[in-house]
């Protein structure tokens, strides 16, 4: 079995190059603060697009149109849609910000595990590494027990 190497990056950096910038958004697509503003200014995320691909970015809704925080189940649904999109676009590289941990107020230990099944073309925030690895480790099948050595 081939072990996949997953990428992690420091938080609060803006990637250069051809990355797709993945950020938390509100459903109105206002993009006025935090990573959403960076997505608009640096990655051409369009105002009015609050979910899915936009410019050189991808919006994951974490707030509704009135700026109320979405339930974790609603956020999880948006994360699943993103992960499907990332898998369907293996030639694109996705720079995932700490979605949901800023203005939406979720903690890293809640958000990180939602991205544990991210494909290798995604780079995740470094602070999520322990939570992602914990979920990935739990999902791996147990190694077969080694056979006892033959007596001499």
KAMO-V26814 format. One record per backbone hydrogen bond with DSSP energy under -1.0 kcal/mol. NH is the residue of the N-H (numbers start at 1). CO is the residue of the C=O. E is the energy in kcal/mol with one decimal. If there is no record, write none. Layout:
NH CO E
NH CO E
This chain:
9 124 -2.3
20 93 -2.8
21 56 -2.0
22 95 -2.8
23 58 -2.3
25 60 -2.3
27 63 -1.5
29 26 -1.8
37 33 -1.2
38 34 -1.6
39 35 -2.6
40 36 -2.0
41 37 -2.9
42 38 -3.1
43 39 -1.3
45 39 -2.2
48 29 -2.0
49 46 -1.6
52 59 -2.7
54 57 -2.3
56 43 -3.3
57 54 -1.3
58 21 -2.4
59 52 -2.8
60 23 -2.9
62 25 -3.4
63 25 -1.6
64 68 -2.9
67 64 -1.7
70 62 -2.6
75 71 -2.4
76 72 -2.8
77 73 -1.8
78 74 -1.7
79 75 -2.3
80 76 -2.6
81 77 -2.1
82 78 -2.1
83 79 -2.8
84 80 -2.3
85 81 -2.1
86 82 -2.9
87 83 -2.3
88 84 -2.0
92 89 -1.9
94 121 -3.2
95 20 -3.0
96 123 -2.6
97 22 -2.5
99 97 -2.8
101 98 -2.1
106 100 -2.7
110 107 -1.3
111 107 -2.5
112 108 -2.9
114 111 -1.0
115 112 -1.9
116 113 -1.5
118 115 -2.1
122 119 -1.6
123 94 -3.1
124 7 -2.3
126 9 -3.5
128 125 -2.1
129 126 -1.7
132 128 -2.8
133 129 -3.0
134 130 -1.7
135 131 -1.8
136 132 -2.9
137 133 -2.8
138 134 -1.9
139 135 -1.4
